[in-house]
Amino acid sequence: MDWNEAFDQFVGPPLTIVGIIVGAVVVRWLLHRAIGRVVASASHRHAERTVLLPGRAGSLLASASGIAHERYVQRTQTLGAVLRSVVTIAVSSIALLTIMAVLQIPLGPLLASAGVGGVALGFGAQSLVKDFLSGIFMIVEDQYGVGDVIDTGEIVGTVEDVTLRVTRVRDRSGVLWYLRNGEIVRIGNQSQGWSTAVVDVPIALTEDTAKAAEVIRASVADLTATDERVIEPPTVTTESMTTGVITLRVSARCVPTANLDVQRVIRDRVKAACDAHGVQITAPTIAPWQSGRR
């Protein structure tokens, strides 16, 4: 064996392997840098073109519905992290296969075994893959985020953490639930957009409906000025009329998740106003067979 053959056999492969590793590190760094620039550029462009609706109501709606810049940045950075992970796995796999080829390790049987193992692993980990894919789509579509109040059909609570595999939700009793993203079939987000406070006021048929409606309307007319949770002035409409009772409905558009608190405020105001103006609030008439009597 001459010096050239010895060099090619003992020095050439190590240098090639070192070059492959260095090249993989450089390619990974360049791709990560490109992803970081794309994420930063997207966030900057969104900040420039984000236009909020005029007034306090527009600002509240924009923030609650996911238009806010911070929410967009959070989603973009999460997707950037996913892309960086995918790039790292892809570059590392290609570099490893190339090194094995340089060392003259037969790749055919290895790839065949890996294929069989991959199929078996795919069947065993299909729920995990489903969770990850569902998590990615939830983040891309901005279905919910940290701090949102959501209804999953079985659990209603506040989102405390969102990952690609699991969503953590704390319900109103303080219990922390871990929900696999792939098992979440439907989501009701109570924190996006707005909510509606609805209060039904039963008035006796003997009362002057126009007077009762005006008294109720006057009692809640200044809610938008005194309560920042109310977005639009409340409305009073005639909802239904049954035996002995006519129902007037008070509706007020509120910021997300504030409707229950606003309903309490409306009930207190309506009750005080009706008492002050002599408007009789009654209860629906119950027929004898409905109360269990014969």
KOLRO-9106 format. One line per field, with one value per residue (C-alpha): x, y, z. Coordinates in Angstrom, 3 decimals. Layout:
% residues N
c1 X,...
c2 Y,...
c3 Z,...
END
This chain:
% residues 294
c1 0.000,1.575,1.169,-1.648,-3.705,-2.988,-4.002,-7.211,-8.081,-7.178,-7.327,-9.805,-12.957,-12.419,-11.925,-15.019,-17.035,-15.788,-16.737,-20.203,-20.743,-19.495,-21.646,-24.710,-24.120,-23.714,-26.828,-28.846,-27.645,-28.506,-31.968,-32.669,-31.513,-33.767,-36.754,-36.002,-35.906,-39.181,-40.848,-39.522,-40.519,-44.044,-44.463,-43.211,-45.540,-48.493,-47.704,-47.697,-50.968,-52.918,-55.674,-57.958,-61.581,-62.293,-63.213,-63.046,-65.346,-63.114,-60.033,-61.676,-63.041,-59.726,-57.852,-60.395,-60.797,-57.130,-56.353,-54.015,-50.385,-49.167,-51.437,-50.173,-46.542,-47.171,-48.573,-45.811,-43.061,-44.631,-44.751,-41.160,-40.101,-41.880,-40.131,-36.747,-37.341,-38.293,-35.171,-32.943,-34.377,-34.150,-30.567,-29.374,-30.951,-29.362,-25.967,-26.162,-27.051,-24.226,-21.698,-22.851,-22.368,-18.820,-18.058,-19.391,-22.097,-24.775,-27.833,-30.250,-30.878,-30.761,-33.335,-35.529,-35.385,-36.020,-39.026,-40.528,-39.799,-41.268,-44.493,-44.769,-43.950,-46.472,-49.246,-48.224,-47.765,-50.607,-52.404,-49.247,-48.998,-52.681,-52.114,-49.191,-51.022,-54.113,-51.928,-50.310,-53.689,-55.070,-52.142,-52.255,-56.012,-55.826,-58.701,-57.704,-54.751,-53.496,-56.034,-59.052,-62.169,-63.160,-65.895,-64.747,-68.136,-67.201,-65.007,-65.418,-62.398,-59.452,-56.549,-53.301,-50.919,-50.983,-48.396,-48.332,-49.535,-51.500,-53.706,-54.035,-57.401,-58.386,-62.125,-64.171,-63.700,-59.920,-59.311,-56.510,-57.357,-54.840,-56.514,-54.810,-55.174,-56.174,-59.102,-60.596,-63.399,-65.050,-64.166,-66.372,-64.184,-65.903,-62.994,-63.058,-65.268,-67.934,-70.579,-74.212,-75.854,-79.535,-82.058,-85.747,-88.124,-91.659,-94.263,-97.900,-100.314,-102.176,-99.150,-98.575,-96.021,-94.746,-94.228,-92.491,-90.174,-89.302,-88.568,-86.293,-84.611,-83.904,-82.455,-79.749,-79.236,-75.992,-74.309,-71.914,-70.688,-70.494,-69.404,-66.443,-67.484,-70.555,-69.746,-73.093,-76.191,-78.638,-81.851,-85.294,-87.633,-90.862,-89.837,-93.001,-96.525,-98.119,-100.963,-100.796,-97.220,-95.482,-91.703,-89.438,-85.866,-82.871,-79.850,-76.419,-73.292,-70.293,-66.629,-65.927,-66.768,-68.281,-71.901,-72.710,-71.437,-73.266,-76.486,-76.275,-75.867,-78.851,-81.070,-80.254,-80.945,-84.174,-85.520,-84.757,-86.286,-89.454,-89.927,-89.417,-91.969,-94.530,-94.044,-95.069,-92.627,-94.487,-93.795,-95.231,-98.512,-98.134,-101.052,-102.251,-101.026,-97.588,-97.196,-98.108,-101.588,-104.721
c2 0.000,3.273,6.653,7.785,4.675,4.963,8.619,7.871,5.043,6.515,10.283,10.762,9.336,11.226,14.482,13.770,13.027,16.225,18.137,16.587,17.503,21.054,21.408,20.117,22.563,25.461,24.495,24.145,27.537,29.205,27.670,28.591,32.128,32.314,31.071,33.630,36.434,35.302,35.213,38.655,40.085,38.649,40.080,43.488,43.587,42.581,45.358,47.903,46.835,46.115,48.725,48.749,49.784,53.255,53.746,51.655,48.978,48.461,48.126,45.565,43.544,43.562,42.341,39.666,38.273,37.543,40.550,41.945,41.973,40.032,37.095,37.000,37.113,34.211,32.032,32.992,32.195,28.831,27.919,29.116,26.765,23.873,24.650,24.846,21.427,19.950,21.450,20.063,16.551,16.614,17.949,15.553,12.558,13.431,14.003,10.674,8.731,10.430,9.559,5.940,5.880,7.252,4.493,1.989,0.732,-1.024,1.186,-1.172,-3.623,-0.778,1.269,-1.818,-2.510,1.140,1.054,-1.927,-0.315,2.961,1.244,-0.463,2.782,4.623,2.264,2.505,6.291,7.329,8.998,11.005,12.097,13.007,15.146,16.986,17.655,18.861,21.126,22.666,23.372,24.839,27.232,28.164,28.791,30.604,28.579,29.548,30.781,31.166,33.060,32.209,30.703,27.684,25.060,21.643,19.992,18.356,21.013,24.785,26.654,28.951,27.864,27.939,26.377,25.257,22.881,20.830,17.751,18.843,21.760,22.561,23.957,24.966,24.808,27.024,24.605,24.948,21.505,21.435,19.302,17.961,17.598,15.832,18.009,15.068,14.282,17.795,17.511,20.909,24.156,27.019,30.065,32.530,34.993,35.852,38.588,39.587,38.182,39.094,39.749,38.756,39.381,38.495,40.636,39.185,41.952,41.464,41.835,44.474,46.772,49.399,47.676,50.906,52.460,49.332,49.191,52.880,52.452,49.478,51.251,54.322,52.206,50.714,53.565,54.802,51.395,52.110,55.218,53.755,50.172,49.610,46.007,47.076,47.785,48.936,50.504,47.850,47.239,46.358,44.219,42.295,38.673,36.678,36.831,33.999,33.574,36.548,37.522,39.516,39.154,42.080,41.141,43.358,42.630,44.218,43.452,43.074,42.243,38.487,36.479,39.557,38.791,37.030,39.937,42.462,40.449,40.818,44.573,44.771,42.745,45.030,48.170,46.855,45.698,49.058,51.035,48.928,49.276,53.033,53.491,50.965,48.477,45.004,42.203,38.907,35.244,32.974,31.352,27.631,25.413,22.933,19.898,21.486,21.901,18.269,18.989,17.234
c3 0.000,-1.083,0.613,-1.670,-0.940,2.786,2.744,0.867,3.264,6.645,6.132,3.313,5.012,8.297,6.406,4.335,7.464,9.094,5.966,5.960,9.614,9.084,5.979,7.838,10.684,8.236,6.251,9.446,10.672,7.357,7.242,10.865,10.165,7.098,9.130,11.843,9.287,7.730,11.161,12.078,8.690,8.952,12.452,11.313,8.305,10.463,12.936,10.104,8.501,11.696,11.800,14.794,14.559,15.940,19.562,22.684,21.280,18.247,20.404,22.676,19.783,17.957,20.994,21.816,18.312,17.747,15.559,18.193,17.157,20.195,19.387,15.808,16.955,19.317,16.535,14.120,16.590,17.377,13.695,13.333,16.130,14.391,11.087,12.810,14.383,11.014,9.388,12.142,11.768,7.957,7.816,10.529,8.761,5.412,7.043,8.896,5.736,3.834,6.555,6.501,2.729,3.140,5.661,3.087,5.386,3.296,3.407,1.653,4.510,7.030,5.147,4.715,8.453,9.186,6.856,8.656,12.011,10.792,9.761,13.149,14.939,12.795,13.837,17.471,17.501,15.204,18.110,18.843,15.201,15.262,18.362,16.766,13.503,15.366,17.498,14.420,12.798,16.038,16.231,12.533,12.592,15.959,17.371,20.919,22.926,26.467,28.571,26.389,27.954,25.868,25.851,24.631,25.084,28.386,29.999,30.238,31.517,30.918,28.709,30.683,28.165,24.534,23.079,19.913,21.786,24.865,25.897,29.600,30.725,34.268,34.893,37.184,40.090,39.869,38.360,35.766,32.730,30.203,26.812,23.914,20.837,18.672,20.966,20.849,18.307,18.713,20.459,21.582,22.231,24.558,24.427,20.732,19.358,21.864,24.184,24.782,28.126,27.982,30.755,30.415,32.476,32.936,33.184,34.093,31.168,33.134,32.989,30.323,28.093,26.546,29.972,31.304,28.283,28.665,32.388,31.686,28.776,30.908,33.718,31.473,28.995,30.580,30.879,27.998,29.823,33.315,32.595,30.265,29.745,27.738,24.080,22.696,24.311,25.538,23.637,24.993,22.887,23.424,23.459,24.182,25.578,27.520,29.996,32.324,31.401,28.695,28.581,27.771,26.825,27.590,25.376,25.656,23.642,25.964,25.886,25.864,29.018,30.745,29.900,33.179,35.281,33.111,33.442,37.237,36.882,34.514,36.865,39.800,37.749,36.242,39.609,41.265,38.367,38.259,41.997,41.799,38.985,40.215,37.365,38.498,37.745,37.854,37.314,34.594,35.484,36.201,35.292,37.955,36.021,35.718,39.457,40.164,41.544,40.257
END
